[in-house]
Structures are given as C-alpha cells and as structure tokens.
Amino acid sequence: MTQKPQHHDRSQEDLLAKAMARALDQGTDALPSRVTARLAQMREQALSHQKQWQSALQLAGQSTHRAMGSLFGDSFGSATDWRRWAASAGILLLTGAFMFWQAQTQIEDLASEDSALLSEALPPNALIDKGFQTWLSSGTPAETD
C-alpha cells in the first residue's frame, strides 16, 4: 500500500480551495446589492465575535497562568515548588490507599455474609423458595402464610 506524499495532497487542497473561491467570487457579481450588503454585515459581525472569543480565551489563559503561579509558585523548580508537589502527591496517595481499604473491607464483609449463608444447614428447596428470594433481594424476612 503506497501513500501519497503530504505535500502533493496539500497542493491539491490549495488548488481546490482557490478554484472554489474564484467560483464564489464570480457568482457575487450577479447578486443584488441588498444581498451583498447583508453578507458584508454578517461577515463583520462574525469577525467581531471571533475577536471577542479570542480575547476571552487569551484572558482565560492569563488567569489560569496566574492561578497556577500562585498555587505552585512563580519559579517552577524551586524548593517550595517541590514541597508542594510532594505534599499533593502524598495526599493523593493517602486518598487512594483509603479508597482501596474501604473497597477491600466491603468485599470482605460481603464474602463473610455469603459464607455464613452458604454454611448454614439449609435444605436445597429453601434456596429456591420465593420467600427466600424475596428476603435476599429486600434484606427483610418475607411473611409466610
């Protein structure tokens, strides 16, 4: 399987784009002046929205940089910076260990309940009884007739 070079694909895309632009430009001469004025107005509006969006993104980037600088210090690599990273990593490690411990405790509790149920001397018919199934799903004993 052979691949065409990227340069060749790019030049074809450029040629196609130029041809489309020429065709669109030729078609604008036939449009009424009211339509071309409206199109120009919409283009200006779109460009102003784009400028507002770009300035908002730039402002957000500056705010994020300022917040990161105040959180981790302006000079990355300093001793204070490494202490903050180490403290953050320690907190994350402790949180992960606590969550793992909680999950293991829950698994052990469920396993002990299962083994207690299975080790009791129940006749096999009790396991398929509807009242037993209801008790298992609700956790409360079902009323018997």
Backbone torsions as a table, in degrees:
resi	resn	phi	psi	omega
1	MET	NA	120.6	-178.5
2	THR	-102.6	146.1	178.3
3	GLN	-112.4	142.7	177.4
4	LYS	-78.3	148.5	178.5
5	PRO	-64.6	149.0	-178.8
6	GLN	-61.7	-35.2	-178.4
7	HIS	-61.8	-41.1	-179.4
8	HIS	-64.3	-44.7	178.8
9	ASP	-62.7	-40.3	-177.8
10	ARG	-66.4	-40.5	-179.4
11	SER	-68.2	-35.2	176.7
12	GLN	-65.6	-40.7	177.5
13	GLU	-63.2	-40.1	178.8
14	ASP	-64.6	-42.9	178.8
15	LEU	-63.2	-41.0	179.0
16	LEU	-64.9	-42.8	179.5
17	ALA	-63.0	-42.0	179.0
18	LYS	-64.8	-40.0	179.2
19	ALA	-65.2	-40.0	178.5
20	MET	-66.4	-40.6	178.9
21	ALA	-63.3	-41.8	177.6
22	ARG	-61.4	-44.0	-179.2
23	ALA	-64.1	-41.4	179.0
24	LEU	-68.1	-39.9	178.3
25	ASP	-62.9	-39.9	179.5
26	GLN	-66.8	-32.8	-179.0
27	GLY	-74.9	-21.0	-178.5
28	THR	-72.5	-22.3	179.0
29	ASP	-65.4	-28.9	-177.4
30	ALA	-85.6	-9.1	-178.3
31	LEU	-77.3	147.2	175.9
32	PRO	-65.9	154.3	-177.3
33	SER	-63.7	-30.6	178.0
34	ARG	-62.5	-41.8	-179.5
35	VAL	-69.2	-43.3	-180.0
36	THR	-66.2	-34.5	177.3
37	ALA	-66.5	-41.8	178.6
38	ARG	-65.3	-41.7	177.2
39	LEU	-62.6	-40.8	178.6
40	ALA	-65.2	-39.9	178.6
41	GLN	-64.1	-43.3	-179.9
42	MET	-66.6	-35.5	177.7
43	ARG	-64.6	-44.7	178.9
44	GLU	-62.7	-39.8	178.0
45	GLN	-64.1	-43.1	179.1
46	ALA	-64.0	-41.0	178.8
47	LEU	-65.4	-37.4	178.9
48	SER	-68.3	-36.9	176.2
49	HIS	-65.3	-38.8	179.2
50	GLN	-64.8	-40.7	178.5
51	LYS	-65.4	-40.2	177.5
52	GLN	-63.6	-41.9	-179.4
53	TRP	-64.6	-42.1	179.4
54	GLN	-64.9	-40.4	179.0
55	SER	-69.3	-34.6	177.1
56	ALA	-66.4	-41.1	177.3
57	LEU	-64.6	-40.2	178.9
58	GLN	-64.6	-41.8	178.1
59	LEU	-64.5	-41.2	178.6
60	ALA	-64.5	-39.8	178.4
61	GLY	-64.4	-40.5	178.4
62	GLN	-66.2	-40.6	179.5
63	SER	-64.8	-41.0	178.8
64	THR	-64.3	-42.0	179.3
65	HIS	-63.8	-41.4	178.3
66	ARG	-64.1	-41.5	-180.0
67	ALA	-66.1	-42.3	178.1
68	MET	-65.4	-37.3	178.5
69	GLY	-65.4	-39.5	179.5
70	SER	-73.6	-28.4	-180.0
71	LEU	-77.8	-46.0	-174.3
72	PHE	-108.4	3.3	-179.0
73	GLY	89.7	148.6	-177.5
74	ASP	-75.2	-23.9	-179.1
75	SER	-105.4	96.7	178.8
76	PHE	-66.2	138.9	-179.6
77	GLY	100.2	-6.0	178.8
78	SER	-75.6	169.8	-178.8
79	ALA	-64.2	-38.2	179.3
80	THR	-64.3	-39.6	179.9
81	ASP	-61.3	-45.1	-179.4
82	TRP	-66.7	-34.3	177.5
83	ARG	-66.6	-39.5	179.0
84	ARG	-66.0	-42.7	178.2
85	TRP	-63.5	-41.1	179.8
86	ALA	-65.4	-40.8	178.3
87	ALA	-64.7	-41.9	178.9
88	SER	-63.6	-42.4	179.0
89	ALA	-65.3	-37.9	177.9
90	GLY	-64.2	-42.4	178.9
91	ILE	-63.7	-43.1	178.4
92	LEU	-63.7	-40.2	179.0
93	LEU	-64.4	-44.1	178.1
94	LEU	-64.5	-40.0	178.3
95	THR	-63.3	-43.7	178.5
96	GLY	-63.7	-40.7	179.1
97	ALA	-64.9	-40.3	179.0
98	PHE	-63.9	-43.1	179.8
99	MET	-64.6	-39.8	177.6
100	PHE	-64.0	-42.8	179.5
101	TRP	-62.3	-42.8	178.5
102	GLN	-62.1	-43.5	-179.8
103	ALA	-64.3	-42.2	179.0
104	GLN	-64.2	-40.7	178.7
105	THR	-62.1	-42.6	179.6
106	GLN	-64.4	-41.1	179.6
107	ILE	-64.6	-42.4	179.7
108	GLU	-65.0	-39.0	177.6
109	ASP	-62.6	-45.5	179.1
110	LEU	-64.4	-39.1	179.3
111	ALA	-65.7	-39.3	179.3
112	SER	-67.8	-36.9	176.5
113	GLU	-65.3	-43.0	178.8
114	ASP	-62.7	-44.9	-178.9
115	SER	-67.2	-33.7	177.1
116	ALA	-66.0	-41.0	178.2
117	LEU	-65.3	-43.6	-176.0
118	LEU	-75.6	-23.5	-178.1
119	SER	-86.0	-12.3	177.8
120	GLU	-70.4	152.8	-179.4
121	ALA	-83.3	84.8	177.7
122	LEU	-108.7	139.4	174.1
123	PRO	-70.3	150.1	-178.8
124	PRO	-57.2	-30.8	179.7
125	ASN	-66.7	-26.6	179.6
126	ALA	-67.7	-30.4	-179.2
127	LEU	-71.4	-25.9	179.5
128	ILE	-100.4	3.8	178.5
129	ASP	-69.1	138.9	-179.5
130	LYS	-63.5	-36.5	178.4
131	GLY	-64.2	-37.5	177.9
132	PHE	-67.0	-41.2	178.2
133	GLN	-63.5	-39.7	177.7
134	THR	-65.0	-41.6	179.2
135	TRP	-63.2	-39.4	178.9
136	LEU	-64.9	-41.8	-176.6
137	SER	-76.7	-30.8	-176.8
138	SER	-102.1	-23.4	-178.3
139	GLY	85.1	0.5	178.1
140	THR	-120.6	147.5	179.6
141	PRO	-66.3	140.4	178.5
142	ALA	-84.0	148.8	178.8
143	GLU	-74.5	136.6	178.3
144	THR	-102.9	150.0	-179.8
145	ASP	-83.8	NA	NA
